[in-house]
Amino acid sequence: MKFVDEVIVDVRSGNGGKGCVSFRREKFIPRGGPDGGDGGRGGHVILKTSSGMRTLYRFRHNRFLKAKNGVHGQGKNKTGKQGKDLVAEIPAGTIVSNAETGQIIKDFTEAGESIIIAAGGRGGQGNAKFKSSRHRSPRFAQDGEPGEGFILKFELKLLADVGIVGLPNAGKSTLISMVSSARPKIGSYPFTTLTPNLGMLYSNVGEPVVFADIPGLIEGAHTGTGLGISFLKHIERTRILIHLIDASDVDITDSGTLDIKKILSAYNTVCTELARYSKKLEDKYQIIVLNKMDIPLAKESAAIFQKAIPDKKVLLISAATREGVDDLIAATIKALEHFDE
């Protein structure tokens, strides 16, 4: 399924039905009087979040939501049938705003939430409602009120507890496959992951933890370079970040020592892109993780990296062999518990 996280939708509720002009005509009843029924209310357009949806894909080719009109009133005081409501399901995490003004109408953060986004028009009253002692034979009725219409923007921001970020090929997809039941595409080339992947970690203690594997960030991501700006917004809703770095990406100098400039550059690049995108991402708590400890020289480069940023705690893992993954899970749960306090 194609990952669609932003669409423009034309929403129209149903028009109210017209009131009826009718008079009672029965044998032996010469003065029957008015008996025109009311028109039915137009259908509402209702937005409701569904736990079974992850993207806005179903709106990709269906960008017009129209509820049914109310049925016109009939004689014998018969009220017209109400127009059928249109219930459109959207994923939790969707922000609905007015596409023309930019005003946010509703931020859907939980499954099962619903609102009437466009109310159906009221049905018109039939001529029976206008009968009085002074006006016994009204020959008019009300038209139904028109429904509401809006151009709306649906923008999805994934709901996850933990966002896994890092440069392409850092091992994010491998890690999420180890800590959850998610099975993303894994390859030894950059940008293997083209869309965010969600995975659920079921812990023995507390609630399940939702992880989001965010496609690789590169320099300039905050301006749209690579896949960056398309998915940076999905990190905003996460509570903490796991910043994953490839510890094996090192060079050996002519003197035989390790050069970890690439590792430091990888760390600084991601931190810079987060900060340039928003203050909220810059301040988000990070668990710094060096990956690929199963590869030669990775442990040595990790020791040098830790000395380069002595004020930060760094965890060492191998997502491929699961070395240190349990310690990372424990640290993640502890950090989440801290933010729950």
LINKA-V208912 format. One line per field, one symbol per residue. phi: phi as a letter, one per 20 degrees, with the letter a starting at -180 (. if undefined). A space follows every 50 residues. Layout:
phi = ???
This chain:
phi = .fedcbbdcedceffffffddbcfccgmcfdfnfbfeffeffffdddcec feddcegfefdcdcdcefffeffcfmlefffffffdddecffoeddcffe dnffebdedcfnfbbeebefffffeffffdfbfececfdbbefffffecb ddddcecgebfcdecrfgmfoffffffeebefcffcbebflfedcfddcd deefcnffdedceeggecfngfdofmdgffcgffefefebcdeecffeec ddffeneeddgffffffffffffffffaffffeffddecedmfeegmfff ffffffffcfedecddbcffdmfmfffffffffffffffef
